Amino acid sequence: MKIAKGLLGAALLAAAAHGVAQADTLDVVRKRGAVVCGTTTGFAGFSAPDAQGKWQGLDVDLCRAVAAAVFGDADKIKVVPLNSQQRFTALQSGEVDVLTRNTTVTQQRDTALGLIHAGINFYDGQGFLVPKSLGVKSAKELNGATICLQTGTSNENTLADWARANRVTYKPVVIETFNEVVNAFASGRCDVFSTDASGLASIRISKLQNPDDYVVLPEIISKEPLGPFVRQGDDAWLNIVRWSLSAMIEAEEYGITSKNVDEQLKSANPNIKRILGVTPGAGANLGLDEKWAYNIVKQVGNYGESFDRNVGEGSPLKIKRGLNAQWTQGGLMYALPIR
């Protein structure tokens, strides 16, 4: 019994120490002078370096939004590229402050890793990319196919479940790094590439020599809500990341853009006044300057602006808004109210 009590006490002390250690992210970020964001190792449209080495993308914009909220300067970020297997360990250890990369929110990830999601910035689903020469029109015609997948993602289990349910047999080729999986597919080592549909669109346009020789099959076999993750036990930091994303989404809903945000400061709309800090309170609630959301929209843009230039019609990917449209337009983007 004494041993049991000793172990219990040690466990409680460790838990308390863990809670204290994880409850000061905002202080650490401020002292460092930059937000450290974990991204992919290179995923065009979401997080990838441009020709000058500057990281761009929908997920990078979310990192920049957090920096704009905290510092009033969206450029105060440091990007740490992480593969699928590294990402959770890097966040757990404190190597990064937030994961802003295409990471699916699941019950296990949200409960068992000491991490928690801070919103959804892209609604996706797992699909299939095939060469047109394969001559298939449906994923259900893939019986006996060799399918490339990346290690450490939810795609492996999702595909296995779907294949069993649809009585499709396949041979998996599971590879650790994203670029190696792409190269394996491009070289013909496998017949099919399966990952999130957004990833397939990115791969087809940015990684394959002749994009028109490939087609994404119509089936979407899963729900893949993608979003940022932070460590559990630090609600102040969770709130900052969550509400930075929400500010981008709500700004779009109310028609506040990077181009008109200064004019919108004069708006009589009570919601716009609260979002932009004309009516104070939201900033103080987060421990930030009242212009936190104004700085996000001014420097990064609203969600629609970010979507369009990175993955939408203003980008090479030309992904339709679909589920990522505003709730008023039939999509799932429904911002929590800033009030």
N, C-alpha and C positions, 0 to 999 in steps of 0.2 A: 504493500500500500504506500509506504514512504517513497519507494522508487516511482510508483505511478504518479504521486503528487509532485515529485521532483520533475518528472518529464512534462507533466501538465504545466507546471510553473514556467519551465524553460520554453515550452511552446507558446505560452501567453506572452512572455517577454519578447520572444522572437517576433510574434505577431504585432506587438505594440511597437517594436523598433521598426518593423517593416512599414507600419502605418505612418509613423513619423517621417521615415525616409522618403515615402512617396507623397507626402503632403506639402512639399515645398517646391514643386516644379516651377511655379511662376517666379519665385525668388531666384532659383537657379538660373532660369532663362534671362531674367533681368540683369543679374550679375555678369552673366556670360556676354550679354549684348546681342544674342541671336537665338532664333528658334531652330533646333536641330530636328530635321524631318527625315524619316526613313522612307525612301521611295523604291521603285523598281530599279533594276540595273539598266533599263532602257526599254520603254514601252511607248512608242510614238503616239502622241495625242494625250497621254496621261502623265508620263514623267520620263523625259529623255532630254539629253543635252542638244542644243542647236549647234550650228557650225562654229560658233564662237565659244562653245563649251558652257553656255548658260542654260540651266535646266528650265524646261518649259512643260506645260501640260495642265490638264484639268486638276490633277492631284497636286501639282506644284502650286497652282493658283490657290488651293486651299491652305497650303503651308504659308504662302505669301499673305493670305488673308489673316491668319493668326498673328503673323509678325506685324501687320498693319494695325491690328487691334491692340497689341501689347505695346509696340514701340512708336506707332504712327509712321512706320517706315516698312513697307512691304519687302524691301530688299535685305532686311536683316534676318536672313535665313542661312542655314548650312544644310546642304543636301547630302545624305548618306545613302548611297545605292545599296540595296539589300536584296538577295534572292529569297525565294519563298521559304527556304529552311532557316535562314538567318533572321527573318523579320521579327518574330515574336521574342526571341532571345535578346535581340538588340534593344527592344522596348522594355522588356522585363529588367534588364541590367542597367538601364539608364543611359545607354549609349545614344539613344535618340529620345526626344521629348514626346514625339507623336509619330504614328505611322500614317502617312498620307500616300497610300499606294493602293492598288486594286486588291483589296482584301475583303473576302466575303464574310459578312456577319453571320455566325452560327451560334447555336446555344452553347456548344462546347467551348468555343473560343471566348464567348462572353462570360463564362462562369468558371472555367477550370484552369485558366492560364494566368490569373491575376491581372487580367486586362479587361477593358470594356469599350464598346464602340461608342462613338460620339456623334452619330448621325449617319445618314445615307447620302452620298453624293453622286451615285450612279446605280440605277437599277438595271441589272443585266441577267443573262441566263446562259448556260453552257450550250455550245453548238458544235458544228463540224465543218471543217474546211477540207475540200478535196480538189484534186486536179480534174478539170473538165474531161480529160481523156479517160478517167475512170468510168465515165458513162453512167453514174448513179444520180438519181433525182431525189432520193429520200434516204435518211439515215437507216431506215429499216432494211435497206438493200445492202448494208455493210457486213453481212454475215461472212465471217472468215477474214475480214480485213485486218491489217496491221495498223494500230492507232498510236500515234505519238502523244505523250502526256508529260507534264513537268512534275517532278518529285515535290512533295510537300504542299500540294494544293488540294482543295476539296474536289477537284475534277476526277481524280482516280476513283473515289468511292461513288460519286454521282454516276459516272459512266458504268461502273459495275452494277449498280442498282438498276439503271435503265436497261442495260443489256439483259439482265436476268428477267426483268418484267416483260421484255419484248422478245425473248428467246433468240437473241442475237449473240453469236459467238465471235470473239475477236482476240487478237494477240496484242497485248499492250507493250509498247516500247517506252519505258519510263526513264527520263533523263533529268539530271540535276539542274542544269542551268538553262535559262530561257533561250539564249542564242544557240546553244547546242541542239535544243529540241527543234528550233526553226531550221537549222542547217540539216538535221536529219530528215526532216520532212521535205525540204527543198531538193535534197540529193536523191530522194526516192526510197529512203530506208524504210519509210512507212507510207501507207496509202492515205492516211487521214491525220489531220491535226485536230485535237479536241481541247478546247478551253472556252473561256467566256467569249460571247459573241463580239464584244468590243475588242478583245484581244485578237480575234480572227480578222476583224476589219483592219486593225493596225498592222498585223503581220502581212496580210495580203498586199496592202498599199506600200508599206515601208521596208519590207524584208525580202519579198519575192521578186525575181528579176522580171517576170512577165505576169503582172497581176491579173490580166484578162484570161490567163490560162487556168485560173482557179475560181471556184465558186463556193459560197457558204450555203450549206443545205438548209432547208426551211425549218427543220425541227429545232426547238429550244427545249432542252430536257430538264431544266432545273430553274429554281429561283436563285439568283446570285446578287443579293443586295450588297453593294460595295461601299465601304466607308472608312473613315479614320478611326484609329484605336489609340487609347491612352491607358496608363496604368490605373488599376483600381485603387481606391483609398485616397484619391486626390480630387475631391469634388470641385474645388476652385478651378483647377486646370481643365477638368472635364467640361465645366460650364463654358470656359473661354473657347475651347475648340468647337463645342456643340453650337454655341450661339454665333460664332464667326461664320459657320456654314449657314445657319438659319438666317443670318443677316443678308447673305448673298441671295438666298432664295426669296426672302420676303421683299428685298429691294426690287427684284424682277417683278414680283406680283404687283407692286405699287408703281411700276414704271420709272423707278429711280435708276439711272445709268451713270457710268463714269463721265459721260458728256454733259448730263443735265443736273448732276448732283448739287452743284452750287446754286443753280436756279431753284431747285427743290427745297433748299433751306428756307425759302420764303413761302412754302406751301402752307395752306390753312388746314390741311388734312392732319388730324391729331395723330394718326398712325405714322405718317411720314415724319412729323415733328419728333415723335418719340424715337424712331429709328435713327434719325440723324443727330439726335442729341440737342435739338432746339428746346425740347421739353426734357429737362434732365431727369436722371434716375437710373436708366438702364446701364450706363457706364459705371456708376457707383455700385450697382448691384454686383458687377463683375470684378470690382476693384480696378477698373480701367478709366481712362479719360472718357468724357462724355462723347467725344468725337470718334470713338472706336469704330462704329459702323460706317460713319462718314468716310473715314480713312480707308476702310476696306473697299467701299464702292468707288471712291475717287481713284485709288491706286491699282486695284485689281479688277473691279467691275462687278456687276451682279452675276448671278448664276448663269443666266441666259447668254450674257456676253462671253463668259468664260467657256461655256459649252460650245458656242458657235465657232469661236476662233481656234479652239483646240481639237474638237472632235466632230463638230457639226458642219453646216453648209459652208462656213468660211474656212474650212480645213480640208486637207486631202482626203480625210477619212469619210466625210460627208455622212455621218451617222444621223439618222432621223431622231427627232426628240422622243417620239414614242412614249414609253413609260416615264421618261425623264422630262416630259412637258409639265408645265404648271397644272395644278389640280383644276384650275379654271379652264384649262384647255384639254381636259381628258387624261392628264398624266397623274403621276403619283407625287410630284414635288409640292408638298404642302408644308409651308414653313410654320413653325411654332410662333405665336404672336409675341412681338417684343412690346410688352406692356406690363 
